[in-house]
Amino acid sequence: MNAKDLTGQTIALAASGGLDTCTITHWLTQQGVKVVAITGDLGQPDETDFGAIEKRMRACGAVDFVGIPLQKELAELGMEGVQAQTCYESRYWLTTPYGRQVTALGIFAEMKKRGLKIFSHGCTGRGNDQVRFHLAANMLEPDFEVYAPWRDGDFLEKFGGRIQMIEYCEKNNLPIKASREKPYSTDANLLGLTHEAGKLESLLTPAHFVTPEMGVWAEQAPDKTEACSVRFEKGLPVAINGKPVDTLKAMTLANEIGGRNGIGIGLHMVENRFVGVKSRGVYEAPGMELLGSAYAFLLQLVIDRRARELFASLSDHISKQLYQGYWNDLATRMSRKAVAEITRLATGTISVSLYKGNVSFAGAEDVPHSLFSKDGSMEAEGSFDHKDSEGFLGVLGVHGRILARAGQV
């Protein structure tokens, strides 16, 4: 599909208010396409004036603008990520993929209200986000059509990249925030920030080139520890430092506490994109890192060996599914239900100590499903009798000697 096919029609555009969607909106309007710009309020830390997005989109030609409040939904989905410990390739808390999923759901609901059938976005043809939006539309609203300007030959012929878009916007007096001097691109929501492109595409550019927006670099954090306690009930944070919180408040408060201590700030990563290329990002996710670390300490107490092995594979599977845009398929739903079996046992208060980017275990209280007991003590207590290990090791020894005699060791 290209813009010529859309002349005279009205489409819904997932509008961030950034360079890409400002350019796309104006360009499509010039092609005779009516654009309804829809923006999710995800608590973007880099957009303190949400109303400014509407002004920019209308100035670029949007026939209408819709802002959808999605912070609560995003916080809840982010907490599910904490519960499943979803870190892609062990580093990235998947803040943007969660944001895309929530945004898609919000936009699709608005489109159905308005009777719109064509969904558009400003995601590049080299990235993952195009896949996430496209598959979400295909799976959740199979009757919708998807128009992606970055896969439209006419659009690509005019806009080879960021510089051409900036020149176009300047020529047409469009109110963009981007500039030639900006050294990298940022995608933001309340779960975290992703910084990429620009000078970050050079591996000679250190992660510290980025200016943190959700906290400080570890070395700039206070030269003293800060204590923090999180009370979880069935996997959800219900109190931080003794003060009651709901999920959204827990995430925003954890961002504040973690950010000022350099927690989860500037996570450098060269990752494997789903489309088959490597990309480099510098990530910020102070709240996810703080809550995720505290939750991991709680899981250590309640999961046995076999459940731990299965959970690790489920966590990795869910991370890849979300990263690749398969959040809504059967495999993900099955995996999420399996994790829920563990989540219902995750009750307890975990205390941690924060210091210059590090989260250290400080204590655990009131963990009713804890498997930690005196049976594992080195002292003369508990019901584990040392002598019982004689028979246990005798059985293990039979197999060990068989391996040796067979020359397999």
Sequence and secondary structure as in RCSB ss.txt:
>XXXX:A:sequence
MNAKDLTGQTIALAASGGLDTCTITHWLTQQGVKVVAITGDLGQPDETDFGAIEKRMRACGAVDFVGIPLQKELA
ELGMEGVQAQTCYESRYWLTTPYGRQVTALGIFAEMKKRGLKIFSHGCTGRGNDQVRFHLAANMLEPDFEVYAPW
RDGDFLEKFGGRIQMIEYCEKNNLPIKASREKPYSTDANLLGLTHEAGKLESLLTPAHFVTPEMGVWAEQAPDKT
EACSVRFEKGLPVAINGKPVDTLKAMTLANEIGGRNGIGIGLHMVENRFVGVKSRGVYEAPGMELLGSAYAFLLQ
LVIDRRARELFASLSDHISKQLYQGYWNDLATRMSRKAVAEITRLATGTISVSLYKGNVSFAGAEDVPHSLFSKD
GSMEAEGSFDHKDSEGFLGVLGVHGRILARAGQV
>XXXX:A:secstr
  GGGGTT EEEEE  SSHHHHHHHHHHHHTT EEEEEEEE   TT S THHHHHHHHHTT SEEEEEE HHHHH
HHHHHHHHHT  BTTTB  HHHHHHHHHHHHHHHHHHHHT  EEE    TTSSHHHHHHHHHHHH TT EEE GG
G HHHHHH  SHHHHHHHHHHTT   S  TT  SEEEEETTEEEEESGGGGSTTS GGGS  SSS  GGGS SS 
EEEEEEEETTEEEEETTEE  HHHHHHHHHHHHHHTTTTEEEEEEEE TTS EEEEEEE HHHHHHHHHHHHHHH
HH  HHHHHHHHHHHHHHHHHHHTT TTSHHHHHHHHHHHHHHTT  EEEEEEEETTEEEEEEEE  TT    GG
G SSS SS  GGGHHHHHHHHHHHHHHHHHTT  
